[in-house]
Amino acid sequence: MKVAFAHDWLLPYGGGERVLESLVELYPGSPVHVLLQHPEFRNEIIPFDTIRRSWIERLPGGRTHYQRYLALMPFAMEQFDLDGYDLILSTSHAVAKGVLTSAEQLHVCYVHTPMRYAWDMYHKYLREAGLTSGLRSLFARMVLHHIRIWDRLSADRPDVLVANSQFVARRIAKTYRRQAQVVYPPVDVLRFRADLPREDFYFTVSRLVPYKRIDLLVQAAQRIGRRFIIAGAGPELRRIKAMAGPLITFLGEQPDEVVTDHLQRCRAFLFAAEEDFGISPVEAMAAGAPVCCLGRGGTRETVVDGVMGVHFATQDVEAIADAIRRFEADPQRFEAAVIRAHAERFSKQRFQREMGGIIEQAWEQFQRGQPFT
């Protein structure tokens, strides 16, 4: 069968790109249809000559400030001509699921999340973007209103939906009124070792954006006098640095080797975001590091409270500080070998096996003409 991929956009390297490249390995050489490709995107598994890009990236700033063209993205995704392909595999956190297919084509969509800024984080997004009043606010609200209508209608287009966590599957059921199977994303657990001595510092790696709540981690570490190292960059860097004392170290953007080294040596990994899945806590566990994290979203499923780390219930400084204290009260109960073994459940090989099984079963059902639920 002839296979084509649809993906929202190609960034330098994120969780969405890891999922896409793992699927491309199952069907090498298949064309990948994207709205745009960031100038810094490089990937040996997704060859340049297989990428089909939309006209969005030819607009001013279309490859780097693409968010401004959100209102045009549904239309742009629908312009890809996928005639002649038997199987369409889309990976979507925005509009890729909305590609147009015929009754003679099977469409399987891996959903990272329904668009949070259009649905359950709509009002929070407007507040954080400073769009609570005025003409710009009115325009943003109108755009997101139409995006919601299109998003709900386009969610009926794939024949099969696969969610990246139970958390996202519940959000799909709430938002789209559809059932989704769950396959956890692939994590490169093999690049880590879990037998190195632990050192006296806490660590996190993250884009420094508001919803990651790195500011709360910094304040909690300072409140109880713990050394805390942060890898990553973003628009929140200046604000968070201004509140940080001598115990807080900012590394900025770092290559995988540096991040891996810190994960393998840190006392524990700190994570305060509510994520749909959350790859970095699983990477930390692959390195044998316990994880102190928010007990909501994807980390509630991946980090077993009291065994792989410690959960805190709310995004506030005292809750995080208390979680660190509870971890330190009995750190010996968190065994690196047990934590590592748990992380291996999220390997790329497992992802490819499970997704391959779902696709094969869906193809057989499609060939027999059986309806999808």
Buried (B, 14 or more C-beta within 10 A) or exposed (E): EEBBBBBBBBBEBBBBBBBBBBBBEBBEEBBBBBBBBBEEBEBEEBEEEBBBBBEBBEBEEBBEEBEEBBBBBBEBBBEBEBEEBBBBBBBBBBBBBBBBBEEEBBBBBBBBBBBBBBBBBBEEBBEBEEBEEEEEBEEBEEBBEEBBEBBBEBBEBBBBBBBBBBBBBEBBBEBBEBEBBBBBBBBBBEEBBBEBEBEEBBBBBBBBBBBBBBBBBBBBBBEBEBBBBBBBBBEBBEEBEEEBEEBBEBBEEBEEEEBBEBBBBBBBBBBBBBBBBBBBBBBBBBBBBBBBBBBBBBBBBBBBBEBBBBBBEEBBBEBBBBBBEBBBEEEEEBBBEBBBBBBBEBBBEBBBEBBEEBBEEBBEBBEEEEEEE
